[in-house]
């Protein structure tokens, strides 16, 4: 742990210390403030300690418990110095005093906020602009809130509704640290490039070539991609044909993802439309789509351990239609067994939501008509915030779910948005169901997973 007394952030535009405020009227001003504060922080306390501080600040921004902390203490939006004294307690002080002897900013300056008004966490520059003492108190208060929430959960006290995610947030914070070093991303990008070039099924997928001699911890240099974001392809290319090109790039991208998951267990965890580009393929075949998908941003990779990879493949290999009632029953029993290992309480809802991407026309092939109907009804009631007939929770014990596996299930939601945009209202794609096609691709490669147990 570093000593916060070492931290002396310089006064910049928008700084509110010493009781005055300098103008900060643009996004550029805020960015400059953050940069100045960050540089000073690293100069004063060094890279290692600064990274530790960054981790604490990110936890403030991203941890759902921090949002609860803001609400509980009624911290004002502008986050000026006179409004940033915070309580180490979840209870609003009765005497107008906050812990440490500070007077409540609520009583000093701000009128009472309306119930339900959104409260935003501070940006990094605003937090760094605090005095060392207040910065230390801010982080200590966040830690005390987490401990209080953990304690209340253990005692059975009602807290925020929803699925607990702190277990995954802690894991994600450790993973995020890797992305701060571009050498890590460079290695992963080159690894993916070799994998893609070694598989003839992935000729329509490309990874930008790196200029390794120019790359460093803070700099990543790669080839220029003459193309566009995947959802902008119809506007960018004058010869774009929906009926020809959308299914082609869909098959390419989903096959790449399935092969990563089931053949290696290491996969790109963030393939949203901004990280998937389309360009003209260097190898055009007459009558086929002339386009190729290019995947970028390889810093966020995740790995399934060998046993989880095989179980995940086994689950997917049971998603085709069973040949008879006996096989269906055997698969249902095995599927529930695996789902129980992962802390999942509502098997069919999990299949529909996490594997089939919430497609209401889909059905769990291991479930009966009644079970599928219940799963759809429970999903509908949850989505519409009904108070009864919700069925068992999808996640009964989230601590049993491997975090990387949760990311694997979520990847389909990233790619789904692109296919939804590209296929909406297109006559050339009538009858083409991208969800069903994706399920078929996943089943195919799950059955090719090395070491997978054959489904019943």
C-alpha angles and dihedrals in degrees: 000000000000127000111254090206087075091063114097109162114198121244111262137169110302094021111147101190121122091031099286134098127215119205119274105173107156145045088250090057091052091047091049089050092052092047094049092048092047094049092049091048092054093045092051103042106016134244098287095052091042090054089052090052091048089054090053092049093048090051087054091052100042109028110098088216089064089059088052088050091054091050094045093051096037094230110188124243101240092058093207117166095260089053100046104074101118137195125244087211131077089222121087107244115254097207098049091252125120124209113283092039098280118143114243112267087215090064095040105051120348129078114231110285120236117254112264095020111147117251119202127210116239122262118247094259093054093052093045089051091065120099115267090252095052092043090054090047091049093055093041089052091052090052092050091051091053090050091048092050092048089051093048091050091051091051092049094248114156113253134162115336121242138054116326110243104173091103090059095040092060090051092046091052090057090048091049092059089066091059091061089072113066091198087071091053091046092056092049092047092052090046091053091046091055091047093051093048091050095058119072089199088068101056090121092056125078138180120206114257113244127230091219094181089064098044124102140159090286102027131064119186123186141154120293114254113216098208143072145253110295095247091052095054096100090057095040100050117054093202095052112140115194096202093049105033108037096058090044097054091039091057091046096051097041092047091052091052094046093048091050092050101045103030100042108007089224113108145170105259100195112047096151117152092269090061096049118073131185124218137160112282116243088219109055120184117201111253093016130097110282093210136097132197118233118200119209138175101057096173095098103067124148132193132217114211114241096260094047091047091054093046091048090051090048091053092051093045088061092057096087120090113284116236095229145356093270093056091044091054093047092050092048091054093048093045092053090048092056093042090053089055088057095047095251116151104180106050101182095044089052091051093049096044106033103028103028093036096241094298104166092204091060126093133200102248092210094055131081123246089258093050092049090048091052091049092053092046093048090048091050092049092050092048091050093045096243117173100220142034092041098137123216117328116269089229113040095167114013092183089074093058113093105234093225089054090054088055090050091055090048097054091080089060090057095053094040092069091059094050092046091054095044097046102040112121095349114144091200090064099049109137093019111118110190092192093056092045090051092050089053091051092049092049092050095053094038088061088052093053109126111249096006117153113244111249120245 
